[in-house]
Amino acid sequence: MTAKRLFLRRSAATALLSVSTCLAMPAFAETLQGALAKAYASNPTLTGARAGQRATDENVAIQKAGGRPALDVQGSYTESILKPTISFTSPQRTLNAQTQLTVPIYQGGAVRNGVKAARTRVEAGQAQLRGTEMSIFSQTVAAYMDVIRDSAIVSLNQANVRVLEVNLQATNDRFEVGDLTRTDVAQSQSRLALARSDLQTSQANLITSRENYIALVGEAPDNLQAPPQLPGLPAEPESAVQVALRDNPDILAANKIREARAYEVRTAKASVRPTLSAFTSAGYTNYLHSLNGSAQDANGNVVEGPQINKQAAAGVQLNIPLYQGGRPAAQVRQSQALESQSIEQAIETERSVIAQTRASYASWQASLETIKSSENAVSASSLSLEGVRAENSVGSRTILDILDAEQEALRARVQLVSAQRNAYVAGFSLLASMGHAEADDLGLNGGTLYDPMVNYKRVKGKWFDWDFDRAPKPVATRTVDTLPQNANVSPEMAQPQITKP
């Protein structure tokens, strides 16, 4: 299929997974971009992080509620079981209702700073969500490449076992005619036994890689295609570090948390300031004709006393805290200590990102050099094996020489496949540490991307007390119904062509 050019939302880089040219492939083949799209839609770590961010969004509405009016209604019905012996006017029963409206006017800055802190934590949470997203993508890329690598290694070991089985048969035949000794047969048997052991180990590794892939993606790997190139990789480590300091979501989140802690210090200081609120209240009491006593009207006639009492009041309330046992000062000091902690954690995060970026760059460069060396080793070992076999046919080489040459050729091929995997994973990790490996950068074709701002805008200004959401349902897919994986390798996976990053 013709490749599409994908663009980063950041003007400084191109899309992470754009493909320059890609051949047509069967419909059942899985691409790296498809695996990432599935993980993006159904990985439980990522879907759980989104739910956690939605919970963080609600803190803004919670803090705003502290500055909004509050309306309370209370009601009671009282039936007197035993009337007081010294009271002759006590009612037998009472129906009472009372309502009060309170409007905060000034809360010492607690509401304003609390809202600012909550908004800043929303921004920090959104950055952390980006970090989780890139972490899942990095793990998915590693799992994808592990399956490709381990499939190739299993195929190489299977081929090695078949070659050694032929060698053993040929050795036995030559031993029967007296051309070789028992030692040559024993050497062939030993190498075949070791090769079968290596094959079993590689098969177990492949099963582990496939199960890990299922845990991340939610589906079994099926005919994984060679991954595309990774454009936008930096030319030198310092340029990567500069991009990471600007775009890495962990650094952005740490800085936002530090900013939120500063607002929380101001919120704590509000507890020693005066507060002012306005209120109005109304009451209604009905004694239900059970209030003893009588009264005279204007004509002197005896009538029943009043059975209903109504009242209403309005005013303002000023509260000036004078002494609270040292609690406010302790809370302020605690908030200041937490702010200090967040400052140190921001520096710690920056250090970690710088180290990770430089290490990923070094690992990527080292793997590229290993690929070159391994390609040379594969070519040289193949020529060496052919020469040793030719020399053995004329009697100048022993069976042990052939076995050693075959083992060396196998090691070179395994090292090449492993180096290709390591280079690609290191390159993707480098982009992730730079902050350029999230869904917006990948151009995933799995539907609309999740936008955390949609939920934040939906809930930040809600006032209604009964505005609940629907009961939550699982978003991530379960893998309990997937079949246990095996170590069977399809012909397409036997000879992988891993694109160099």
Secondary structure, DSSP 8 states (H G I E B T S, - for coil): -B----B-SSTTSB-TT--SB-----TT-B-HHHHHHHHHHH-HHHHHHHHHHHHHHHHHHHHHHTTS-EEEEEEEEEE-SS--TT-SS--SEEEEEEEEEEEEEE-TTHHHHHHHHHHHHHHHHHHHHHHHHHHHHHHHHHHHHHHHHHHHHHHHHHHHHHHHHHHHHHHHHHHHTTSS-HHHHHHHHHHHHHHHHHHHHHHHHHHHHHHHHHHHHSS---SB------TT--SSHHHHHHHHHHH-HHHHHHHHHHHHHHHHHHHHHGGGS-EEEEEEEEEEEE-TT----EEE-TTS-EEE---EEEEEEEEEEEE-----TTHHHHHHHHHHHHHHHHHHHHHHHHHHHHHHHHHHHHHHHHHHHHHHHHHHHHHHHHHHHHHHHHHHHTTSS-HHHHHHHHHHHHHHHHHHHHHHHHHHHHHHHHHHHTT--SHHHHT--SSS---HHHHHHHHTT---TT---------S---TTS--------HHHHS------
